[in-house]
């Protein structure tokens, strides 16, 4: 939350600045596609990743506290939800790769 959201805002702001300075149009496919990806990543971050990380933190703290002084027994529910979040993270990574591809190759120019 303290790193990803500000970084996303910086990427968006600098991208818009570069578009205006280079004389490109926001309607160009490669620019509008990359901006759409940035917005989707922002929604994923705010609507899923940040709240889910908070829920997972509470779950693992509960599991550790319930384990007492012995070895921590992490619940199957926690492991399942971490697996789902990992899959969502992989999807987000693919979106970043797609945005980089669009910005580097500039299809349609």
Secondary structure, 3 states (H helix, E strand, C coil): CCCHHHHHHHHHHHHHHHHHHHCCCCCCHHHHHHHHHHHHHHHHHHHHHHHHHHHHHHHHHHHHHHHCCCCCCCCHHHHHHHHHHHHHHHHHHHHHHHHHHHHHHCCCC
